């Protein structure tokens, strides 16, 4: 879908593939969840039913690996098909693709969860987690089709690392003060 572009030096540089962009955004979301878990465990107090709070930090790397695996599954089964459906529907109805077709297309995968009242929160969580990567994939595909440069995954991961650092440092400061 995305194509290579030429820089000022004449060197061809590959642009980001839509699935890679989705994985990068889902990875950043997962890392933010792990950072928040790290801060929460750091702030946990040793109580009568709990053990050492730092012992629970061993779970954070495992959760990050599990999050990356879930990101791959969500990309293949949810995000990319939703973006393709949105683009196809938009081209059939209006002749062009626009970002506002993405949220309704992402909603279709959540509709079965609305049939069971106990799954409403899980469906809303799934929708909230997958909408940002779907929008990022849409932007990547549209820009690549127009021949414009797309956001490389390195930039997404760099900004995500900055956000994770802010969460850990800010949360650690709040825990240390409180």
C-alpha positions in Angstrom: 0.0 0.0 0.0 2.6 2.5 1.0 5.5 3.3 -1.4 9.1 4.3 -1.2 9.9 7.9 -1.4 13.1 9.8 -2.5 14.8 12.2 -0.1 16.9 15.2 -1.1 20.0 13.1 -1.4 18.3 10.8 -3.9 18.3 7.9 -1.6 15.1 5.8 -1.7 13.6 5.5 1.8 10.7 3.1 2.5 7.6 4.5 4.0 5.5 2.9 6.8 3.2 0.1 5.9 -0.3 0.4 7.3 0.0 -2.8 9.5 3.3 -1.5 10.9 1.7 1.8 11.8 -1.1 0.0 13.5 1.3 -2.2 15.5 3.4 0.9 16.4 0.3 2.7 17.8 -1.0 -0.4 19.6 2.5 -0.9 21.0 2.6 2.6 22.3 -0.8 2.1 23.9 0.3 -1.1 25.5 3.5 0.5 26.8 1.4 3.3 28.3 -0.7 0.7 30.1 2.4 -1.0 31.4 3.8 2.3 32.5 0.6 3.1 34.4 0.8 -0.4 35.9 4.4 0.2 36.9 3.4 3.4 38.7 0.4 1.8 40.4 2.5 -1.1 41.7 5.2 1.3 42.8 2.6 3.2 44.8 1.1 0.0 46.3 1.6 -0.3 50.0 2.6 -3.5 51.7 -0.5 -4.8 53.4 -1.7 -7.8 55.3 -2.9 -9.6 52.1 -0.2 -8.3 49.8 3.5 -9.1 49.3 6.3 -6.9 48.3 5.1 -4.3 45.7 8.3 -4.5 43.7 7.9 -8.2 43.2 4.9 -7.5 41.1 7.0 -5.5 38.7 8.2 -8.7 37.2 4.8 -9.0 35.5 5.2 -5.7 33.6 7.6 -7.1 30.9 5.4 -10.1 30.4 2.4 -7.8 30.0 4.3 -5.8 27.4 5.0 -9.0 25.4 1.4 -10.0 25.7 0.3 -6.5 24.6 2.4 -6.7 21.5 1.0 -10.1 20.6 -2.5 -8.8 21.1 -1.6 -5.8 19.0 -0.7 -8.1 16.1 -3.9 -10.0 16.4 -6.0 -6.8 16.6 -4.1 -5.3 13.6 -4.8 -8.4 11.5 -8.4 -9.1 12.6 -9.8 -5.7 13.5 -7.9 -2.6 12.4 -6.9 -3.3 8.8 -10.2 -4.9 7.8 -12.1 -2.0 9.4 -10.0 0.5 7.4 -10.5 -1.4 4.2 -14.2 -1.6 4.8 -14.4 2.2 5.5 -12.4 3.0 2.4 -14.5 0.7 0.2 -17.8 2.1 1.6 -16.6 5.7 1.2 -15.5 5.1 -2.4 -18.9 3.5 -3.2 -21.0 6.2 -1.6 -19.0 9.4 -2.1 -16.1 8.6 -4.5 -13.4 9.5 -2.0 -12.1 8.4 1.4 -12.4 10.5 4.5 -11.5 10.0 8.1 -15.1 10.1 9.3 -15.8 6.7 7.7 -13.4 5.0 10.1 -15.4 5.2 13.4 -18.6 3.7 12.0 -16.5 0.9 10.4 -14.8 0.2 13.7 -18.2 0.1 15.4 -19.3 -2.9 13.3 -16.9 -5.2 15.0 -18.2 -4.1 18.4 -21.9 -4.6 17.7 -22.0 -8.3 18.8 -20.7 -7.2 22.2 -23.7 -4.9 22.6 -26.0 -7.9 22.5 -24.8 -9.1 25.9 -25.0 -6.5 28.7 -22.0 -7.9 30.5 -19.8 -7.2 27.4 -20.7 -3.5 27.0 -17.6 -2.3 28.9 -15.3 -4.8 27.0 -16.8 -3.7 23.7 -16.3 0.0 24.5 -12.7 -0.7 25.6 -12.0 -2.6 22.4 -13.4 0.3 20.4 -11.4 2.9 22.3 -8.2 0.9 21.9 -8.5 0.2 18.2 -9.8 3.6 17.0 -6.5 5.5 17.2 -4.6 2.8 15.2 -7.3 2.7 12.6 -7.2 6.5 12.2 -3.4 6.3 11.9 -3.6 3.6 9.3 -6.2 5.7 7.4 -3.8 8.7 7.4 -0.9 6.5 6.2 -2.9 5.0 3.4 -4.3 8.3 2.2 -1.0 10.0 2.2 0.8 7.1 0.5 -1.9 7.1 -2.3 -1.4 10.8 -2.8 2.3 10.4 -3.1 3.1 12.4 0.0 5.5 11.2 2.7 4.0 9.2 5.5 4.7 9.1 9.2 7.4 6.5 9.8 6.9 4.1 12.7 10.2 5.3 14.3 8.6 8.7 14.9 5.4 7.1 16.4 7.6 5.0 18.7 9.8 7.9 19.6 6.8 10.1 20.7 5.3 7.1 22.4 8.6 6.5 24.4 8.5 10.2 25.4 4.9 9.7 26.6 5.8 6.6 28.5 8.7 8.4 30.1 6.4 11.2 31.2 3.9 8.8 32.7 6.7 7.0 34.6 8.4 10.1 35.8 5.3 12.1 36.6 3.6 9.1 38.3 6.8 8.3 40.2 6.9 11.9 41.4 3.3 11.8 42.5 3.9 8.5 44.3 7.0 9.8 46.0 5.3 13.0 47.2 2.1 11.2 48.3 
